[in-house]
């Protein structure tokens, strides 16, 4: 028997609610690898999956959320993994369509797992989680398209959130000048502690403009907001610069023109972490192990347990979670 946070749906109302309860290994869905989960984390998708209607992500109930987890292999029917191996899982719709990491045990397909990279333990891996993994993918995409330290300031929108926090720390550690956008005045000191050199109030970029081009300001951008802000930032990019688009906290629409693409050669790079190929996953996790300063990572971590998750799920949907939450599923 083991503990898990389970979403159970009421047949009469059709609404689901979370409860921490005991399960047995017989309750787990089938999988090639059984993992003794040590840590998980809280992402925006987790908040959606813990909401009464599952955020449109959960296919069936009862359901165990948790789109990330790290732990130790207990049993494996695949030669790539053996008992005792440390592994990380992010993406592949785990925690949405498949049972996830808010549980002391999980079954997974071997293809979904990545070996824990050198330099990280399982707790640190979940301090990184999907948010940090996405941030690293975004940095790599900008570099692959020519971004180098010295090109000019790199803008990070939604900087106090999970993706933005890790992106800020990685970029600063690599020698980039980071301009961090936030709507929370109290987050300024936190972002500067991660390495941001400039704090940009969100209101400065939330105002729409009829001009398709403004002064060339940003050498690169990691955008977690989308919507009006992304449209505004497109017109402020330097010639040939790129934006890694990682989120839509400000909306899925893009009220922009094609002018920045045609007259300045701006690149808009879509970053997907869910279905990312294995080789690039390994590349990104290795970069996390070398390029994310662990002291900065620890400074953004907030500990939690399974019983804390319902409130944290509600809080992250309201934008009230700063940094990274690490869930000790065994506490």
N, C-alpha and C positions, 0 to 999 in steps of 0.2 A: 504494500500500500504506500501511496505517496500523495503529497498535497499538490493541488492545482487550482488556479482561478478559472472557474467554468462559467460561461455565459449560458443561462438557461432561459428559454422563451416560454412565456405564459400563453397557453393555447387560446385563452379567451380574449386577451388584449392584443396578442401578437407582438408584445414588447418583451425584450430580453433584459435580464439584470444579472450582475456578476455575484458569484458566491465562491468563497474558498472552501473546497471540500476534498475529501479523500477519494482517490481513484485507485484502480489496480492496473497492472500491466495489460490485463485482458481488455481494458477500456481503450487502450491506445489504438489509433489507426495503424495499419500495416506499414512497414518500412524496412529497408535493408540494414539500417544502422540504428541501434538503441543508444541514446546519449543520456548520461546522468547530467542534467542541466545544473550549472552552478550559478550563472548570472544571466539576466535579461536586461531589458531597458524599456524606455517609454518614448515612442515616436508619435507623430500626429496621426498616422494610420491606426496605431494602437488605441488612441482616444476614440476614433471613429468606430473601431471594432467593439469597443466596450460601451458604445452608446446604445440606447434602447432599440434602435432599428438597424444596428450594425453598420451604419454609414454606407450602406449599399455594397459592402465588401464581403460580409459573411454570408456564405451560401446555405449553411444548415446548422441546426442546433441539436444537442448541446455542442458548445464550441469552446476551445481553449485559445485565447488570443496570444499575442507576443510574436512580432515579426522578426525578432532577433534572439539568438541565444548562443551561449558558449559553455562548453563543458567537456566531459571525458567520455570517450566511447566505452560502453559496457559490453556490447555484443555487436558483431558485424558479419553479414553474409557477403560482403564485398571485400576483395583482397586489398583494396586501397587503404582500408582502415582496420585497425586491430584494437582489442581492449587495452585501455590505457592511453590511447592517442588523444591529444587535446585538439578540439575542433571548434570552428566558428560557423554559424549559419546566419545569413541575411538574405532577404528577398525570396524569390520563387513562389510568392503568394502564400508562404507559410505565415500562420497567424491570421490569414484572411480566408482562403479556400481550404487550407489545411491546418490542422492543430499546430499551435505554436509553442513558444518558450515560457509561458507563465505556468510552469509545471516543473516538478522535480525530475521528471523523466519525459523523454520525447523520442518518437520514432521518425526517421528521415530517410529520404533517398540519398544514396551515396553521392550522387551528382550535385546535390545541394550543398554539400559540406566543403569547407576549405580548411586545410591544416592551420592550426594556430601559428602565426608568423613568429620568427625569432624576435626576442626583445619585448614581447607582450605576454602577460598572463591573462587568464580568462576574464578577470574583473576589468582590466584595462581594455580588453577587446570589446567589452560591452559599454565601457565609457565612450569608446569610439562608435560602435554599433552602425546601423544603417546611416545615421546622420553623418558620422565621421567618414565612413566609407564613401558616401555620396560626395562629401566635401573633397576627398582625395581624388575621386574621379573627375570632379570639376576642375581642380587645379591641374591635373594631368592633361585634360583636354585643352586648357588655355596654353599650357607649355607646348603641347603638340602643334598648336597653331601659332607658335612664335613668341609667346610672352616670355620675357626675361627680366630679372631684376635690373632696374635702371631705366626701363621703358617709360616709367611714370607710375602714378598711383593706381592701385587696383581697388575697385569698389566692391564691398560686400553688403548686400541688402539683407534685411532680417538678421542682422549680425548677432543679436543676443540669443537667437534660437540655437537649436542643436547643430544644424548644418553650418550656420553662420559663425558660431563660436569656434568650431574646429577649423573651418576655412581660414578664419582670422589668424589663429595660432599657427597653422601650417605656413601660410603665406609670409607672416612676419618672420618665422624661423628660417625661411628660405631667402630672406633678404629683401622682400617686397615692401614697398610703402603702402600701407593698408588704410583705406578710408571706410569706416564702419557706419552703416546706416541703422539707426534705431529710433523708435518712437518713445522710448523710455529714458527720460533724462537721467534717472538713477543708474542706468546701465553703462554710463560713460566710463566710470572708473574701472568697472569690470572689463570692458572691451580694451581699454588701454593696458590693463594688466596682461591681456592676451597678446599684446603687441600692436594694436591699432595706433596709428600716428594721428589720425584725424577722426573726429566724431561728426557725422552728418545727420542733422535732425531729419526725421522722416518727412516732416511737412515740406521741406525744401524740394523734395522730389515727388511728392504726391500731387502737387499742383500740375494740372495738364497745361500744355502750351500748344498754340496753333503752328508754331515754327517746327518744321520737321528736323532742322539741324540747329544746334547751339554750339558754343565754343567747345573745341576738342579738349576734353578733360581727362578721361579715364583710359588707361592702357589696357585694362581688362576689367571684367566684372563677374562675380558669382552672385546670381540673382535667385533668391528664395521667395520672391514676392509675386512677380508677374504683374498682370493687369496694367493700370495706369503708370505705375512706377517703372516697369520694364520699358513701356513705350517711351517714357521721358528719357530714360537712360540711353536708349538706342541713339538718340540724337546728340548725346554728349560724348560718345566714344571717339577715340582717336582714329586716324585713318588706319584701316586694316586690323583694328582691334577686335577682340572676341568677347562674347558674353556666354558664360555657362549657365543655362537655365535649369534650375533644380527644384523649383516649387511654385506654388500658386496661392500663397496665403492672401494675396491681394486680389485674387480672381483669375479665372481661366481666359478671359478675353484679352485681346491685344489691340488696343485702339491706336495703331501706328500706321505709318506709311512705309513704302519700300525705299524711300529716298536715302536713309542711312546705308542701306545695302548697296545701292547703285552708285552713290556719289562718294561714299567713304569706304566701301568695301568691308563693311562691318559683318562679322560672322555671328550668327546666333546658334549656339551649340546645345542641343538637347541632351541632358544627362539622365540616363535611366540606370538605376541600381538593381532593379528587381530581376531582370532577365540577362544581366551582364554575363558574357562568356567567362568560362572558368579561368582562362589564361590571364585575362585582364583583371579578374578578381584577385588572383594571386599577386599580380604586379602591383595593384593598388594597396593590398594589405602589407606587402613588403615595404612600400613607400611609407605607409603609416608608421611602421616600426622604426623607420630611420628619420622621418621628416617631421613627425609630430612630437614636440617636446613633452615628455611625460609629466613634468611639473606643472605645465600649463593645463594639460589634460586633467590632472587631479584637482586643480583649482576650480574647474567647472562642474565637478561631480557632486550630485546629491544622492545619498543612499536611500533605499526604499525596500519594503518587503511586499509579499503578495497582498497582504491586507491593505496596503496603502494604494494599490492600483486603481480601484474605482474612483477615488478622489483625484488622483493624478491624471486619469483619463479625461475627466471633466475639465480639469485645469488647463491641460495642454490645448484643448479645443478652444479655450478662451484666450490663448496666448499668454498664459500666466506661468509657464514653466521656462526658467532660464537655464541655459547650459545643458548638462546631460544628467539624466537620472539612471542610476545603476541599481537594478533590482536583485537582491540576494534571495533567490527562491527557496533557500534552505533556512533562512533566518526565522 
